[in-house]
Structures are given as C-alpha cells and as structure tokens.
Amino acid sequence: MLKHWIRPDKPDKEELKSRLKAAGERLEAQQLRLKDKKLPVLVLIEGWGAAGKGSTIGQLIKHIDPRFFQVFSMAAPTAEERRKPFLTRYFERIPEAGKFTFLDSGWMDEVTKERLNGVLGDEAYAQRVDSVKRFERQLTDNGYLVLKFFFQISRKEQARRINGLMDDKDTAWRVSRGDLWQNHHYERCAEVFDRYLEDTNTPSAPWYIVDARSKKFAELQVLETLCTGIDTALQNESLAVPLLQNVFPLIKMPKLSEAPLKDKTLSEGEYKEELKRLQSKLRMLHNRLYRKRVPVVIVYEGWDAAGKGGNIKRLTGALDPRGFEVHPVASPEPHEKARHYLWRFWKSLPKDGHIAIFDRSWYGRVMVERLEGFCSENDWQRAYYEMNEFEQELHNWGAVVLKFWVQIDKDTQLERFTERKNTPSKQWKLTDEDWRNREKWDVYEAAVDEMLQKTSTTYAPWHILESVDKKFARIKALRIVTEALEAALK
Amino acid sequence: MLKHWIRPDKPDKEELKSRLKAAGERLEAQQLRLKDKKLPVLVLIEGWGAAGKGSTIGQLIKHIDPRFFQVFSMAAPTAEERRKPFLTRYFERIPEAGKFTFLDSGWMDEVTKERLNGVLGDEAYAQRVDSVKRFERQLTDNGYLVLKFFFQISRKEQARRINGLMDDKDTAWRVSRGDLWQNHHYERCAEVFDRYLEDTNTPSAPWYIVDARSKKFAELQVLETLCTGIDTALQNESLAVPLLQNVFPLIKMPKLSEAPLKDKTLSEGEYKEELKRLQSKLRMLHNRLYRKRVPVVIVYEGWDAAGKGGNIKRLTGALDPRGFEVHPVASPEPHEKARHYLWRFWKSLPKDGHIAIFDRSWYGRVMVERLEGFCSENDWQRAYYEMNEFEQELHNWGAVVLKFWVQIDKDTQLERFTERKNTPSKQWKLTDEDWRNREKWDVYEAAVDEMLQKTSTTYAPWHILESVDKKFARIKALRIVTEALEAALK
C-alpha cells in the first residue's frame, strides 16, 4: 500500500486553517450524537517513530469533552502482559459505548516489531494477522467504529525529527532505541509495514495512510477522515451484520434429550476412591502445568441446581490456590454492558500456567441474553462464530480449553429446588428467577442444544456431565480435566 | 512478639480431627451470614518461606463457596507496580462486601524484605509502618475484618521443608532464592520480623502467630481464629468508630461566602496572552516531570455549570496525551459500591511521571454522599481524616497533589442552566439532578465550607477558582499548576 500510495496535495495555509476549524467543529458536534447513539470509536494511530502520532492525538482530543475519551500510549508489553494472549491488553482498552479510545501505536506496532526482530516466523506472523483481522472484525460487527491511521514520513524527515528531539534533554527521552533502529533500517521496515498494511486492510476496518510531513496537515487528514467515519457509522447503526459460515472443526454432540442420565451413578465407595485418586493426580499435574506455563480455561454451564458449585469445588480442592481463580459470572454491570460482550472475559483470562474456572460464561450470550431479548437475533446468531474464534485464540495461545454442561432432568431440578426451599442454609441459592427460568425449560433446552452443536470444537469441546448423581458428574469432570492436562503436558 | 511467644499445645490426633471438622462446619455456616451482613474479610497469611502458607489457604477455602472468595499470591512487585504507591496493589485486592480475600504474603513480606535488603532505612521503614497501620485501620474503620497470621517455624524445620521441595522437580520451582537466603540468615530475619510484628500489632488488626510445625494443627489455629473473628465482627456490625483528631498541617481557608467573585475577571486580550504563555510553560514542565518521574494528582470539584470541564481542557490542551488521564467520576457502580469508597480512586492513581486529573473525586463522600444519606454520619465525619491520610500517602510517595474548588454564585448558575436548556448542543450537560441539587445550594455550601476547612493541607491544598469569568478561573488554575510543578521540579 505504501508503494502505491499517492501523496495527497497539501492545501494552502488559508484553506488548511479554515478546513481544520470546520472539521474541529464538526467533531465537537458529533461527540454528542455519538453519546446519544452509544457508538464506540476506537482510533488506532500507527506509523513511523517521530512521525507526530502523539502530538496529533493531543490536537484531536481538544475537540472532545474529557469525559468522552481515553488515550493509551502502548509501549512494549510488560513481562506480566506477555503471560496473556497478545490481544488481551488491546481488548481491555476498547472504549465504552458512546466514547473514544485513542491508541498511540497498537497491535500493528507490536506485530511488525516482532516480525522485524525475528520473533515471528512466517507461520506465527500469519496467525497474528488472522488474530488481528478477527479482533477488528469482531469489534466492527458489534457496532464499534475502528479507524486505523498510518503516519508516513520519509527517512530523511524522520532523521531530521529524531535529531530535533535529541537536542533537548527534556524531549530526548521520547526517542527510543527502536526509533533509531528504524531510521537505520528504513527500507526493511517499510517493506514489513507495507506487507502488514496490505494483510490487514479490510473493508470494515481499512487503513488510512496519512502524509505526516506537516503536523497541521496530518491533523487535518485524520480529523476529516474521523468525521466522515463517524457520520457513516451513525447512519449504519441498525445494520445487521452478515453471518459467517461456521468453519471450525466441530464435534458432533448428542441432543440433551438423547443423553441418558439414569444409569450414570457411582457408589459411595467408588466415588471416594476415585475422588482421592484423581485429585492427587490433578495436584501433581497442576504443579507441572505451572512449571511448563500452560494456561487452562474451564467453563461450567448447566441447569440451575445441577450441581455446578459442588463440582467446581471438587476440582479446586485439588489445586494450589496460588495457581487458579474461579470467576462467578453474574449479569453484567453498567461498565461491562457498555462494551463488547467478551470484554469482561478477556479481562479475566488466566496468566500462563494458571487455571481460570468460569462459573457461567460468555455462553450467556446464546442462552439468557438470547432468550430474554437482551441482544438482537443477529447478535446471538453471530455469537456462535465469535465464541469459536475466541476459543481458537485461546487455543493458539497454548491454552487447554474445556467446557462442561452440567445436565439434570426437570424432575431432579424440582426435587432440588424443593430441598433448597426447605433448608435454611441453602435458601440463598434459590431465587425467584430460578423458578421463572424453570418455566422456560423447553426453550432453554432448544437453545442449549443449538449451542452444543455449534460450539463444540476439537480444540474446545463441550462435555456433558450427567449430574442426577452428583458423584458421577464430579468424577467425570475430574477425569476429563486430568486426561486433558496429561495430553497437553506430553 | 516472636521472642515471647509461647508455643501452643498441640491437641492429640482425635481432638485435632474433631475440632477441624467443627471449625470447618462453622466457617461454612458463617459464609452465608457474612454474605447477608455484607461483611468483607481480608485474611493475610505471612510467615517464613515454606511454612505452609499456600497449602493452608488451600485447605481453608474448601469450606467456602468459590463465589465468595479470591486468593492472591503476591510476588515481588513488578516494574509497573513499582511506579505506584506501594500499597496500591494491596488496596486493589481488598474484598467486596460479603466476601473473602486471602493473601498469600502481602505488605509485611514486602516491607520486611526491603528492610532486610537495605532498601528501607530507619526513616523510610517508619513511614512504611505508618502507612500500613493507616491502611489497616482505614479498612477496619470501614467495616472490614482484617485478620493477620504469621506462620512460625524453626530454622531446622524450614531447612527440612526446603530440601523436601527441592527434591522433586515439579515442586522445586516453589523454593525461591529468598527462601534459601532466609534460612541462611534466620536470626537476622527473625529480628526484623519480630520488630515488624510489634510495630503493626494494633487492637483493630492484631497479629496471630501460628505454630506451623504441623500442617493440620496450623490449619486448625487459623480456622478457629478466623471463625471467632467473624463472629465478633458480625456482632459489631453497627458499631460507630471513634473519630480521630485532625492532626494534619491544615491551611486556613476562607468561607465561600467571603471569597469575592465580582472583580475576578480578565480581558480577552490578557486571557489569550496568558493562556499561550502558561500552556507553553506547562508543556515544557510536563516533559520534565515525565523525565523525573514525578506523579501529579489534580482534583476538580465545584458547582454544577461552574466550568470544570472547560477548565480541565485548558490544562490538558497543553499536555502530551501519553502522559495524563482524565477520570470523570460518576456515582459508583455496584462492584465499586461493594468496597471501601477509596478503592476506585486507588485504582485510578497515575504512574510516576504521569498526571491524573479527577473530574469530581473522593470528596463526594463529604458532599453528595453526606447530604443524600448514602453513608452514615460516622462515615462521612471520619472521611475528612481518611482523605487527609490518603493524600499524605500520595505526598509521601512523591506526588504533587492539587485540589480546585470551582466557584460561582447562585445567579450565575441559573444563567448558565438557562443557557444550557436553550442550546441544543449543551442540553446533555443539564440533568434533572442538577436542578434538584440547586435547590439544596445552602446545605451544599455549608458542607463545602466544612470540607475546605478540614482537608486543605500544606501537602494537598485546596484552591478556590473564581469562575464567574471562566477565563479568570482557567488562567488561575494554569498558574497554580505551573507554579506547583516548578517548585516540585526544583
């Protein structure tokens, strides 16, 4: 793209000034419509070192109320950040509905740097590009406006600016070794940048190359593109997004009604023996996966009163508390609802070597959110694909991903509800909502069946835990987890 | 304390077993009362390396529903964490109301390590102890149960355990160089630990020394102490806390009604000239404070429509967006309301070298929360002291702390409300709540006066910005900020 890019004509001083003023006022007016329409805007400013990315952002935000934007300057990932999937720190920073996030360099900078210094080979680079495209598409599909700018300057101009900054001790810190390296390897960098720009230039999140020779002109180019982008996005607000074909390696799952429950039992003796054996095995595996830095993500979904809590406890009972977290998932709080529905899960990912257990999960999207109308039909239909992508991201990162559906029948649920109602120490577990959900058993079952069919992948399979006999379900979960960890540690 | 500690008698095997069972059941029952009564419990487990802290936590949590606790294993602070006040990462991890946090080592470990390796001299150590005591007292004063355990083992026992762990490659990673060092300098460590235990042994958060020779017995000691502590705390729930005398270096502030507004104006010409001059000065100072890693915290409070937003923009207009954040503060979300009211502000502190601007702040505690009855009288009265402490913590860390009260009179507010009402692009700024607050002007004014008297300290002074003429207020803010930064950078 850089090769064939035609430098735009710079307007004269007078025109520049009046257009800057007009665009600034336009953005000022837009911020309120954006707020009303709850449009989130992510502006990514990438480009050469010393091209003026930061100072352009400084100019842009003057037109926006401080309550409506955040600026993040992304340095190289910290040691802590390197222990998560590489997109995590970007996903964590996506804006709330109705607000802007400006990123001063982002995932392009990270990927191209790693490409240039040889960390990413061809295959790893291709995987990164895939991840990036999916990330951006997931954002735009979910109503985000994603604007990507590349600040272009010549080698000569870059050298001039670097020298200018270095001359003053108060600005010298701004010049990184990376900037100097870039200038010395300008052609090689340009090639890698160009390739990346082409690889990630998608219709929903295209690149804009900015002629950054003059600061004011660069500002104008960004400002006008930003305004146009916002206008277009505001017009598109109720557009449904095409559903992508489910191309993930799926595992055929039985329907819930066809999964036998009755003979899935264990005697007390078998249970105790197996529990002891599997827990001590798991304890040992946990130490090993910590040492080998394998991350593990375990999802629990299931009927109310199916025994999720007790099942999870038998798992965690064998784990070193320094190496796992349980995330109980309730309905989202306002700041969570204001973002992509996967945001709060990205924020809860384990570090490598750790285990994260989700007591309910992102699958709420295709169950409660679908059935209670908390999202549109287009939203939840798209979600199957998005969740398969999300889990593939985790898998590619090296995580073991396991998903459990804790299954009981309707009669068993009634028995347990009644018992909870009559046992003071268990009453807190039973809410009016549980009774309401119970009335909708059949529609829930259909939704669960669809979910199991569409999201059980080879890399993140669903397992049904037959839990009329809770002992059976617990041993089955422990067995699946230990086997999966053994396989991963081989 | 360690010197005079008398090792408790270990019960025989039968008794140990039955008491463990009883205490476990007691804790299981307590977790629900805790949840109902919204009691937050912070359990700090400190002690010698390899004393069994982690595995004891592993046993304790078996009695608690995974939804009700979190475990954090605190390693040495990361480079990122070192750029915040040292208590930040602990404050961030305090539990929600009705839940437990278990810390596997915490601030004792950090402080004593730094004492042992010479990072903390006598004075710095004394300051740390002060900070710790204040932190713990602020938690207990605000209804937290804080339980601190020290796991005691002999030098010989420690050596035995370290060797045991080292023998197996899957557990060898658990032995740190610190553990080995400790064992080789056992006496010296014991002295520093003992001193710290005595220094921080307070009535509201006392130490419990645990005989950790036997794992089961250690578990019993913690479990029984925990249960007793919870029972006591549940009985105390509505206890008011003594108000401490305001012993901070206060600056005498005028009453708002005595602060003249009328002649505080600037001509357009003076304004433009001063704005340009001060902004360019501030730009330069921002670079220097980034380089010198000085953190800055600026608080804006003031009447609705006083011009806070525009004032902040004139400040940020001069700043490099990579080095500041504006935090607009609205009413707290559920997960914020469930914790100490300063929690969300601790989470928003700037890194060193950065500027954090708070558009409304923790002072909501003694204004809106006081006047709308969102907290008890005891709560808001205590808050003056707590906020002085909080800011002193920031000051000791090296931060410049400035607080602005943006002042207008009642007539000016009415004019601006009317203008907002009649200007479509400004209507979003005016809410029904603004009108309701306006009706309570007099009680608000009295509360603000009290706040200014009680929380304007030499290290974090309040400044009144006369904002009937917004230009005047903006220039005054810029002048105060640049002068404070110049002084700090000298």
Chai-1 contact restraints between the chains, C-beta under 6 A:
chainA,res_idxA,chainB,res_idxB,connection_type,confidence,min_distance_angstrom,max_distance_angstrom,comment,restraint_id
A,L32,B,W428,contact,1.0,0.0,6.0,A-B,restraint_1
A,G54,B,R322,contact,1.0,0.0,6.0,A-B,restraint_2
A,I57,B,P321,contact,1.0,0.0,6.0,A-B,restraint_3
A,G58,B,P321,contact,1.0,0.0,6.0,A-B,restraint_4
A,K62,B,G317,contact,1.0,0.0,6.0,A-B,restraint_5
A,P66,B,I312,contact,1.0,0.0,6.0,A-B,restraint_6
A,P66,B,V326,contact,1.0,0.0,6.0,A-B,restraint_7
A,R67,B,P328,contact,1.0,0.0,6.0,A-B,restraint_8
A,V71,B,P321,contact,1.0,0.0,6.0,A-B,restraint_9
A,S73,B,R322,contact,1.0,0.0,6.0,A-B,restraint_10
A,T78,B,E80,contact,1.0,0.0,6.0,A-B,restraint_11
A,E80,B,T78,contact,1.0,0.0,6.0,A-B,restraint_12
A,D104,B,R322,contact,1.0,0.0,6.0,A-B,restraint_13
A,D170,B,N287,contact,1.0,0.0,6.0,A-B,restraint_14
A,D170,B,R288,contact,1.0,0.0,6.0,A-B,restraint_15
A,T171,B,N287,contact,1.0,0.0,6.0,A-B,restraint_16
A,W173,B,R291,contact,1.0,0.0,6.0,A-B,restraint_17
A,N287,B,D170,contact,1.0,0.0,6.0,A-B,restraint_18
A,N287,B,T171,contact,1.0,0.0,6.0,A-B,restraint_19
A,R288,B,D170,contact,1.0,0.0,6.0,A-B,restraint_20
A,R291,B,W173,contact,1.0,0.0,6.0,A-B,restraint_21
A,I312,B,P66,contact,1.0,0.0,6.0,A-B,restraint_22
A,G317,B,K62,contact,1.0,0.0,6.0,A-B,restraint_23
A,P321,B,I57,contact,1.0,0.0,6.0,A-B,restraint_24
A,P321,B,G58,contact,1.0,0.0,6.0,A-B,restraint_25
A,P321,B,I61,contact,1.0,0.0,6.0,A-B,restraint_26
A,P321,B,V71,contact,1.0,0.0,6.0,A-B,restraint_27
A,R322,B,G54,contact,1.0,0.0,6.0,A-B,restraint_28
A,R322,B,S73,contact,1.0,0.0,6.0,A-B,restraint_29
A,R322,B,D104,contact,1.0,0.0,6.0,A-B,restraint_30
A,V326,B,P66,contact,1.0,0.0,6.0,A-B,restraint_31
A,P328,B,R67,contact,1.0,0.0,6.0,A-B,restraint_32
A,E333,B,E333,contact,1.0,0.0,6.0,A-B,restraint_33
A,E333,B,P334,contact,1.0,0.0,6.0,A-B,restraint_34
A,E333,B,H335,contact,1.0,0.0,6.0,A-B,restraint_35
A,P334,B,E333,contact,1.0,0.0,6.0,A-B,restraint_36
A,H335,B,E333,contact,1.0,0.0,6.0,A-B,restraint_37
A,W428,B,L32,contact,1.0,0.0,6.0,A-B,restraint_38
